[in-house]
Amino acid sequence: MNSKAPVVILILLCLGLLVSLVVRHNQAASAQRAAEARIQELARDLEDTKSQREQLESQTSSCARTWT
């Protein structure tokens, strides 16, 4: 029975490490999905801001031509 104890301990240790690895992998995948969603949100905001800036530049140049 004593010769089986280290094997059982090592098996339990390996199972514990496997569980922690799976949990960590799931956390990392979740964090990556959240980061990708945030990047897409920021990209949309950037496009909206560029569009607004172009509209303002167009209005500004129209006003400048009107006043000159």
N, C-alpha and C positions, 0 to 999 in steps of 0.2 A: 504494500500500500504506500509505503514511503517513496518508492521510485515513481509513482504516478502523481504524487503531489506537485512536483515542479512542472510537470507537463500540464496538469490542470490549471495551475497558476498562470503559466505562459499562454494557454488557450484563452483564459478569462481576460488576461491583459491584452491580448490581440483583439478580442471582441470589443473590449472597452475602447481601444485605439480606433477600431473600425467605426464604431458609433460616433466617436468624437470627430473623425474625419468626415463622415457623412453630414453631420450637423454643420461643421465648418464650411463644407462645400455648399450646402444649401444657403447658409448665411451669405456667402460670397456671391452666389448666383443672384440672390435677392437684391443685394447691394448693387450689383452690376445692372440689373434691370431698372432699379430706381435711378441710377446715374444716367443711363441711356434715356430714360423718360425725361429727366431734367434737361439733358442736352437738347432733346427735341423741342422741349418747351422754350428753351432759351433761343434756339434757332428760329422758331416761329416769332418770338418777340423781336428778334433782330430784324427779320424781314418786315414786320409791321413798322418798326422804327424807321427802317430805310425808306419804306413807302411814304410814311408821314413826312420825313425829311425832304424827299423829292417833291411832294406836294407843296410844302412850305417854300422850297427854293423856287418852284414854278410861280407861286403867288408873289413871292418877293421880287422876282424878275419882272413880272407883269406890273407890279406897283412901281418899280423903278423906271420902267419904260413910260408909264403914265405920267410920272412926275417930271420927267426930263423933256 
